[in-house]
Amino acid sequence: MAHLIDNEVFLAFSTYATIVILKMMLMAPMTGFFRLKNKAFSNQEDLWLAKHPEEKKKMMRPDDQVERVRRCHQNDLENIIPFIVIGLLYALTGPDLATAVLHFRVFVVSRICHTVSYVLALPQPSRALSWVTGMFATFSMAYKVLSPLHL
């Protein structure tokens, strides 16, 4: 275990993995912010702000901004979890530090760009390009993990 903790690739992976996990965790408070800002809730118990039944009915509705942030969060779950698993396995293969850091940085920057383009509704292909870039980094690491197996 001490060998792993002293490994520069593992330390770099730990840093970049923590960054994207924190970015993903911030999506939940962002969803809550937009729910409060736009007064758009999906659960009855969240309507404590409303005083009258008519007001409660108006607040029980979907909202485009809330749903956009929720979809972005869902996309994070679909992409960051595989990055964490594959990135850890990749770090254990003993890759060159510069190559590994490049993979990690490309993924992190792509996820940040993806979030910005999704939440701000920037025109395509901004979101698609950032998504593809992150997927490419993850698949590249997966290839490195699988390549010694000669499948």
Buried (B, 14 or more C-beta within 10 A) or exposed (E): EEEEEEBEBBBBBBEBBEBBBEBBEEBEEBBEEBBEEBBBBBEEEBBEEBEEEEEBEEBBEEBEBBBBBBEBBEBBEEBBEBBBEBBBBBBBBEBEEEBBBBBBBBBBBBBBBBBBBBBEEEEEEBBEBBBEBBBBBBEBBBEBBEEEEEE
